[in-house]
Amino acid sequence: MDKILALILLAASAALPAQPDGLLTAADLADFENPAPDARIHYGDHSLQFGDLRVPEGDGPHPVAVFIHGGCWLSEYDIVHSSALTAALASNGIATWSLEYRRVGDDGGGWPGTFQDVGRGADHLRSIAAEYKLDLDRVIAMGHSAGGHFALWLAARSRIPADVPVSAANPLKLRGVVALAPAPDLRNLHEAQVCGHVIDRLMGGSPGQVPVRYRWADPMENPPDRVAQVLVIGKHDLNWAPSGLRYYEAATKRGDDVVKIEAPESGHFELIDPGSSSWPLVLREARKMLGGR
């Protein structure tokens, strides 16, 4: 990412409360490493419909994390800033299938294209599993911020009726979800007008205008289908933690298999920085969800 993009990222978060001193900000994402993937594979014809695959050393079959990057659902935030994290997971024995997708501001982004891309990209893992020795019995969804919303949403697709344009006939089976600083409460985020009222742009209207879309797009209303969930939330994440905490309270009341983990030295972005003190916690939860140590 260049300096111009860093300024865009900073502007997108300007309407949110200031973070405590010393924590990473959106502008710091421009300095994150961007290691090349082992393969960049398209799951569709659009230039943004691709995934970056990183495979651990060894014969496999390898457990897999389907990773969805965040960034306020906006086109300005691309896959680059998540590369350091997905590379670190791969170097620790977890293959990563990191999805790029059309976002608000992209041609075809928003409802339903953004959701269709994330779902189609996840399901494409089946098409590449044999070639790259990936274990389809050990697959989790991971995501950060807006990507955490999509990670939870992926685990709920089996509930979506066939006549809804973001449904899937045979969605990828997930062992669980590790959501990092997730932002799943779309109705509340609409009311808060986050990121320049991005939720209305994502959904094509307000909850009152398009309630059926919110019904099937928001894990608050359409929760994961009998899938274990871990929410990792930074103690100092003043901007986005409330969304994840509201979701945790709702999921607990529903009786979901959900755990909340507080990252004591993290704000919002430390959770995707493998050089931070929160990294061992993120790796631990991913390994546990995949059945390892």
Secondary structure as a PSIPRED ss2 file (coil, helix, strand):
# PSIPRED VFORMAT (PSIPRED V4.0)

   1 M C   1.000  0.000  0.000
   2 D C   1.000  0.000  0.000
   3 K H   0.000  1.000  0.000
   4 I H   0.000  1.000  0.000
   5 L H   0.000  1.000  0.000
   6 A H   0.000  1.000  0.000
   7 L H   0.000  1.000  0.000
   8 I H   0.000  1.000  0.000
   9 L H   0.000  1.000  0.000
  10 L H   0.000  1.000  0.000
  11 A H   0.000  1.000  0.000
  12 A H   0.000  1.000  0.000
  13 S C   1.000  0.000  0.000
  14 A C   1.000  0.000  0.000
  15 A C   1.000  0.000  0.000
  16 L C   1.000  0.000  0.000
  17 P C   1.000  0.000  0.000
  18 A C   1.000  0.000  0.000
  19 Q C   1.000  0.000  0.000
  20 P C   1.000  0.000  0.000
  21 D C   1.000  0.000  0.000
  22 G C   1.000  0.000  0.000
  23 L C   1.000  0.000  0.000
  24 L C   1.000  0.000  0.000
  25 T C   1.000  0.000  0.000
  26 A H   0.000  1.000  0.000
  27 A H   0.000  1.000  0.000
  28 D H   0.000  1.000  0.000
  29 L H   0.000  1.000  0.000
  30 A H   0.000  1.000  0.000
  31 D H   0.000  1.000  0.000
  32 F C   1.000  0.000  0.000
  33 E C   1.000  0.000  0.000
  34 N C   1.000  0.000  0.000
  35 P C   1.000  0.000  0.000
  36 A C   1.000  0.000  0.000
  37 P C   1.000  0.000  0.000
  38 D C   1.000  0.000  0.000
  39 A E   0.000  0.000  1.000
  40 R E   0.000  0.000  1.000
  41 I E   0.000  0.000  1.000
  42 H E   0.000  0.000  1.000
  43 Y C   1.000  0.000  0.000
  44 G C   1.000  0.000  0.000
  45 D C   1.000  0.000  0.000
  46 H C   1.000  0.000  0.000
  47 S C   1.000  0.000  0.000
  48 L C   1.000  0.000  0.000
  49 Q C   1.000  0.000  0.000
  50 F E   0.000  0.000  1.000
  51 G E   0.000  0.000  1.000
  52 D E   0.000  0.000  1.000
  53 L E   0.000  0.000  1.000
  54 R E   0.000  0.000  1.000
  55 V C   1.000  0.000  0.000
  56 P C   1.000  0.000  0.000
  57 E C   1.000  0.000  0.000
  58 G C   1.000  0.000  0.000
  59 D C   1.000  0.000  0.000
  60 G C   1.000  0.000  0.000
  61 P C   1.000  0.000  0.000
  62 H E   0.000  0.000  1.000
  63 P E   0.000  0.000  1.000
  64 V E   0.000  0.000  1.000
  65 A E   0.000  0.000  1.000
  66 V E   0.000  0.000  1.000
  67 F E   0.000  0.000  1.000
  68 I E   0.000  0.000  1.000
  69 H C   1.000  0.000  0.000
  70 G C   1.000  0.000  0.000
  71 G C   1.000  0.000  0.000
  72 C C   1.000  0.000  0.000
  73 W C   1.000  0.000  0.000
  74 L E   0.000  0.000  1.000
  75 S C   1.000  0.000  0.000
  76 E C   1.000  0.000  0.000
  77 Y C   1.000  0.000  0.000
  78 D C   1.000  0.000  0.000
  79 I H   0.000  1.000  0.000
  80 V H   0.000  1.000  0.000
  81 H H   0.000  1.000  0.000
  82 S H   0.000  1.000  0.000
  83 S H   0.000  1.000  0.000
  84 A H   0.000  1.000  0.000
  85 L H   0.000  1.000  0.000
  86 T H   0.000  1.000  0.000
  87 A H   0.000  1.000  0.000
  88 A H   0.000  1.000  0.000
  89 L H   0.000  1.000  0.000
  90 A H   0.000  1.000  0.000
  91 S H   0.000  1.000  0.000
  92 N C   1.000  0.000  0.000
  93 G C   1.000  0.000  0.000
  94 I C   1.000  0.000  0.000
  95 A E   0.000  0.000  1.000
  96 T E   0.000  0.000  1.000
  97 W E   0.000  0.000  1.000
  98 S E   0.000  0.000  1.000
  99 L E   0.000  0.000  1.000
 100 E C   1.000  0.000  0.000
 101 Y C   1.000  0.000  0.000
 102 R C   1.000  0.000  0.000
 103 R C   1.000  0.000  0.000
 104 V E   0.000  0.000  1.000
 105 G C   1.000  0.000  0.000
 106 D C   1.000  0.000  0.000
 107 D C   1.000  0.000  0.000
 108 G C   1.000  0.000  0.000
 109 G C   1.000  0.000  0.000
 110 G C   1.000  0.000  0.000
 111 W C   1.000  0.000  0.000
 112 P C   1.000  0.000  0.000
 113 G H   0.000  1.000  0.000
 114 T H   0.000  1.000  0.000
 115 F H   0.000  1.000  0.000
 116 Q H   0.000  1.000  0.000
 117 D H   0.000  1.000  0.000
 118 V H   0.000  1.000  0.000
 119 G H   0.000  1.000  0.000
 120 R H   0.000  1.000  0.000
 121 G H   0.000  1.000  0.000
 122 A H   0.000  1.000  0.000
 123 D H   0.000  1.000  0.000
 124 H C   1.000  0.000  0.000
 125 L H   0.000  1.000  0.000
 126 R H   0.000  1.000  0.000
 127 S H   0.000  1.000  0.000
 128 I H   0.000  1.000  0.000
 129 A H   0.000  1.000  0.000
 130 A H   0.000  1.000  0.000
 131 E H   0.000  1.000  0.000
 132 Y H   0.000  1.000  0.000
 133 K C   1.000  0.000  0.000
 134 L E   0.000  0.000  1.000
 135 D E   0.000  0.000  1.000
 136 L E   0.000  0.000  1.000
 137 D E   0.000  0.000  1.000
 138 R E   0.000  0.000  1.000
 139 V E   0.000  0.000  1.000
 140 I E   0.000  0.000  1.000
 141 A E   0.000  0.000  1.000
 142 M E   0.000  0.000  1.000
 143 G E   0.000  0.000  1.000
 144 H E   0.000  0.000  1.000
 145 S C   1.000  0.000  0.000
 146 A H   0.000  1.000  0.000
 147 G H   0.000  1.000  0.000
 148 G H   0.000  1.000  0.000
 149 H H   0.000  1.000  0.000
 150 F H   0.000  1.000  0.000
 151 A H   0.000  1.000  0.000
 152 L H   0.000  1.000  0.000
 153 W H   0.000  1.000  0.000
 154 L H   0.000  1.000  0.000
 155 A C   1.000  0.000  0.000
 156 A C   1.000  0.000  0.000
 157 R H   0.000  1.000  0.000
 158 S H   0.000  1.000  0.000
 159 R H   0.000  1.000  0.000
 160 I C   1.000  0.000  0.000
 161 P C   1.000  0.000  0.000
 162 A C   1.000  0.000  0.000
 163 D C   1.000  0.000  0.000
 164 V C   1.000  0.000  0.000
 165 P C   1.000  0.000  0.000
 166 V C   1.000  0.000  0.000
 167 S C   1.000  0.000  0.000
 168 A C   1.000  0.000  0.000
 169 A C   1.000  0.000  0.000
 170 N C   1.000  0.000  0.000
 171 P C   1.000  0.000  0.000
 172 L C   1.000  0.000  0.000
 173 K C   1.000  0.000  0.000
 174 L C   1.000  0.000  0.000
 175 R C   1.000  0.000  0.000
 176 G E   0.000  0.000  1.000
 177 V E   0.000  0.000  1.000
 178 V E   0.000  0.000  1.000
 179 A E   0.000  0.000  1.000
 180 L E   0.000  0.000  1.000
 181 A C   1.000  0.000  0.000
 182 P C   1.000  0.000  0.000
 183 A C   1.000  0.000  0.000
 184 P C   1.000  0.000  0.000
 185 D C   1.000  0.000  0.000
 186 L H   0.000  1.000  0.000
 187 R H   0.000  1.000  0.000
 188 N H   0.000  1.000  0.000
 189 L H   0.000  1.000  0.000
 190 H H   0.000  1.000  0.000
 191 E H   0.000  1.000  0.000
 192 A H   0.000  1.000  0.000
 193 Q C   1.000  0.000  0.000
 194 V H   0.000  1.000  0.000
 195 C H   0.000  1.000  0.000
 196 G H   0.000  1.000  0.000
 197 H H   0.000  1.000  0.000
 198 V H   0.000  1.000  0.000
 199 I H   0.000  1.000  0.000
 200 D H   0.000  1.000  0.000
 201 R H   0.000  1.000  0.000
 202 L H   0.000  1.000  0.000
 203 M H   0.000  1.000  0.000
 204 G C   1.000  0.000  0.000
 205 G C   1.000  0.000  0.000
 206 S C   1.000  0.000  0.000
 207 P C   1.000  0.000  0.000
 208 G C   1.000  0.000  0.000
 209 Q C   1.000  0.000  0.000
 210 V C   1.000  0.000  0.000
 211 P H   0.000  1.000  0.000
 212 V H   0.000  1.000  0.000
 213 R H   0.000  1.000  0.000
 214 Y H   0.000  1.000  0.000
 215 R H   0.000  1.000  0.000
 216 W H   0.000  1.000  0.000
 217 A H   0.000  1.000  0.000
 218 D C   1.000  0.000  0.000
 219 P C   1.000  0.000  0.000
 220 M C   1.000  0.000  0.000
 221 E C   1.000  0.000  0.000
 222 N C   1.000  0.000  0.000
 223 P C   1.000  0.000  0.000
 224 P C   1.000  0.000  0.000
 225 D C   1.000  0.000  0.000
 226 R C   1.000  0.000  0.000
 227 V C   1.000  0.000  0.000
 228 A E   0.000  0.000  1.000
 229 Q E   0.000  0.000  1.000
 230 V E   0.000  0.000  1.000
 231 L E   0.000  0.000  1.000
 232 V E   0.000  0.000  1.000
 233 I E   0.000  0.000  1.000
 234 G E   0.000  0.000  1.000
 235 K C   1.000  0.000  0.000
 236 H C   1.000  0.000  0.000
 237 D C   1.000  0.000  0.000
 238 L C   1.000  0.000  0.000
 239 N C   1.000  0.000  0.000
 240 W C   1.000  0.000  0.000
 241 A H   0.000  1.000  0.000
 242 P H   0.000  1.000  0.000
 243 S H   0.000  1.000  0.000
 244 G H   0.000  1.000  0.000
 245 L H   0.000  1.000  0.000
 246 R H   0.000  1.000  0.000
 247 Y H   0.000  1.000  0.000
 248 Y H   0.000  1.000  0.000
 249 E H   0.000  1.000  0.000
 250 A H   0.000  1.000  0.000
 251 A H   0.000  1.000  0.000
 252 T H   0.000  1.000  0.000
 253 K H   0.000  1.000  0.000
 254 R H   0.000  1.000  0.000
 255 G C   1.000  0.000  0.000
 256 D C   1.000  0.000  0.000
 257 D C   1.000  0.000  0.000
 258 V E   0.000  0.000  1.000
 259 V E   0.000  0.000  1.000
 260 K E   0.000  0.000  1.000
 261 I E   0.000  0.000  1.000
 262 E E   0.000  0.000  1.000
 263 A E   0.000  0.000  1.000
 264 P C   1.000  0.000  0.000
 265 E C   1.000  0.000  0.000
 266 S C   1.000  0.000  0.000
 267 G C   1.000  0.000  0.000
 268 H C   1.000  0.000  0.000
 269 F C   1.000  0.000  0.000
 270 E H   0.000  1.000  0.000
 271 L H   0.000  1.000  0.000
 272 I H   0.000  1.000  0.000
 273 D C   1.000  0.000  0.000
 274 P C   1.000  0.000  0.000
 275 G C   1.000  0.000  0.000
 276 S C   1.000  0.000  0.000
 277 S C   1.000  0.000  0.000
 278 S C   1.000  0.000  0.000
 279 W H   0.000  1.000  0.000
 280 P H   0.000  1.000  0.000
 281 L H   0.000  1.000  0.000
 282 V H   0.000  1.000  0.000
 283 L H   0.000  1.000  0.000
 284 R H   0.000  1.000  0.000
 285 E H   0.000  1.000  0.000
 286 A H   0.000  1.000  0.000
 287 R H   0.000  1.000  0.000
 288 K H   0.000  1.000  0.000
 289 M H   0.000  1.000  0.000
 290 L C   1.000  0.000  0.000
 291 G C   1.000  0.000  0.000
 292 G C   1.000  0.000  0.000
 293 R C   1.000  0.000  0.000
